[in-house]
Amino acid sequence: MAPVTATTMRQVVAFTLAVSVDLLLFYASGFTVFHSVFGHFTRLWLCAALRWLALIGVCLLTLGVPKALLIRFITAHSLLPAVFETGTNAFYREESQCGQLGDVRCWLLFSGASLAAALFWEITIPDTDEEAEGKEQKQKSRVLFMRVVRLFRPDYPLLFGGLVFLSLAVICEMFIPFYTGRVIDILGSNYQENDFLSALLFMGLYSLGGSVSAGCRGGLLICAISSYTCRIKVKLFGALTQQEIGFFETIKTGEITSRLSKDTNLMGRTVCLNANVLLRTFLKTLGMISLMLNLSWKLTFLVLMETPITGLLQNMYDTHYQRLTLAMQDSMALANESANEVVSGIRVVRSFNTEKHEICRYGDRLMVTHTIKTRRDTVRAVYLLARRLTGLAMQVFVLYYGRLFIQKGQMTTGNLVSFILYHSDLGDNIRTLTFIFGDMLNSVGAAGKVFEYLDRKALVSTDGKLQPDQLRGHISFSSLNFTYPANPNKTVLQDFSLELKPGQMMALVGPSGEGKSTCVSLLERFYEPQEGEILLDEEPLKSYDHQFLHKKISVVNQEPVLFSGTIRQNIEYGLKGCSLDEIKDAAMKANAHNFIMQLEKGYDTEVGEGGGQLAKSERQRIAIARALVRRPQVLILDEITSSLDTENENKIQQSLSSIPNQTLLVIAHRLKTIENADQIVVVSGGKVKERGTHRELMDMKGSYYKLREELFTEGNSPQ
């Protein structure tokens, strides 16, 4: 057997001394001398103060400074008798059985109630570090909820109208049980036809008023929710499109679409509807409690004892339910991502015969979601069982004591029926209040994800203001060091410096994955270099206005992306007031006009999703036309000739060479595309290895010469 420590001994002594002192003062409050010297209320509160001071003193002397939980218990234990007696006298002009003379039963009753209150406080509002973190999370949820409410500002008139009809519906619903009990009393005693018809009339009017008001309330709230959801979707979509490219490389597409489609709906519907239910239930609860107090204040206090038990159950349920709900949302986002990957890459899946593998992968992710959902539903089922058992026990108590009160003549049968009807609704309302408040905090978990995206600031700033009237197109890469956000451990560019003069053509060559396309991405400001900077006409690239920069610098990639719509809409994509003549001129330079005119609808031909109705070379030429219609000062061609035949390539080269003063940056694998460039740069290992004209580099017989032999050979012999 473990030895008794000094701390345990102090605690035992403190408990014994505290109980003795408290019982002495509690019994002393009932002595005749106290009644003769002090008034009733003065005696109550003076005794409460003396008990509090005595118990705090015992704790200080034996245990040192008491903890917050102990202070709360001592305060509730000392003040509860005074509060109870004062409230009883104020509301009912009578004293309870503990009012005249305190005994050990009253002392135990008050002690138990104080202990329950202290424990309820500790569970719902904890003080330990671990539980304080949960408290901080709840506070964060409240802040998020208020942000959601503020976003409803344009819909406040609709919400106010809903609140008015909500109040009318509550008032009407409250009086229906009251008149039900009155009808029973009229039928059970001396029947009066006028009273009976009057009660039935009022019941009908209140029922009709409640139904109409509830319908109007629901209609207004649905309109508010629809407006809010549409607005928040647009707001979130706008925030997402402002993010840097690295953001979309680190965040899965399925997660983004889940936030945009599901979480925004959850924000609007759940939060608003829960707020509606919360207000309606709160108003109805207050009205029912006041009516129940008029019917029987004793039974009312009895049923209110159910509240702390319900609160404890609800708090434990909310903690587990919220955690599992967030886990399920993340799991569903992963499952959606898996499905999106397969749908978007169905050709690859089919070519590698991996349908079964993808089905299994999708099934596994769905099974994870199913497991989490099962656990969540199990928690809910246990909670509902405990909640219903608690309600059933309280109904038994109400019926038992109600029969006693009827026998004593303290209430009528009709009053008991009305009280039971109110109690049935009251129990549901109290449980709804505790559930809805927690559910609102749960629902803002989805809002937290949405606000996380709304509040996120793009790592690549677009706040530049520079818009010069003339742009020469002089580009300088100065001592760049760069790593991709998705792979920060791999350096792509190292001390990379390069100069592209106005009106010249520069070609970047080198093995794949050595940094050529990265230069294009940095020039387009998809990313920011970790060190160094890029200058355009001696000004930092980030100083230029975002829209101006991307009009003056156009890029055509190896894999062009077209959007659903017509050819004309794809060529003029992002431009306003672009005429058909300008579109045709750009299409002619891209050698696309002829094949477009051969189509049945010409420039109004639909390209299909992703341009799927067109051949790859046709999509490539439309992408070139889309770049040229902007009349850019700097044009970047990133290995675009891989999908073009020699004839189209020659025609496009001739068109591009005829554009005066245009700076051209080319990344290509075909010799004819680059041999006439003003400068050829060999990029390897993220550094500039060689630079010069085609002839100069061939004479050096270095890296370019070897690459030409390996990569740039066309046909059977080098050209």
Secondary structure by P-SEA (a helix, b strand, c coil): cccccaaaaaaaaaaaaaaaaaaaaaaaaacaaaaacccaaaaaaaaaaaaaaaaaaaaaaccccccaaaaaaaaaaaaaaaaaaaaaaacccccccccccccaaaaaaaaaaaaaaaaaaaaaccccaaaaaaaaaaaaaaaaaaaaaaaaccaaaaaaaaaaaaaaaaaaaaaaaaaaaaaaaaaaccccaaaaaaaaaaaaaaaaaaaaaaaaaaaaaaaaaaaaaaaaaaaaaaaaaaccaaaaaaccaaaaaaaaccaaaaaccaaaaaaaaaaaaaaaaaaaaaaaaaacaaaaaaaacaaaaaaaaaaaaaaaaaaaaaaaaaaaaaaaaaaaaaaaaaaaaaaacaaaaaaaaaaaaaaaaaaaaaaaaaaaaaaaaaaaaaaaaaaaaaaaaaaaaaaaccccaaaaaaaaaaaaaaaaaaaaaaaaaaaaaaaaaaaaaaaaaaacccccccccccccccccbbbbbcbbbbbbcccccccccccbbbbbcccbbbbbbccccccaaaaaaaaacccccccccccccccccccccaaaaaaabbbbccccccccccaaaaaacccccccaaaaaaaaaaaccaaaaaacccccccccccccccccaaaaaaaaaaaaaaacccbbbbccccccccaaaaaaaaaaaaacccbbbbbbcccccccccccbbbbbccccccccccaaaaaaaccaaaaaaacccccccccc
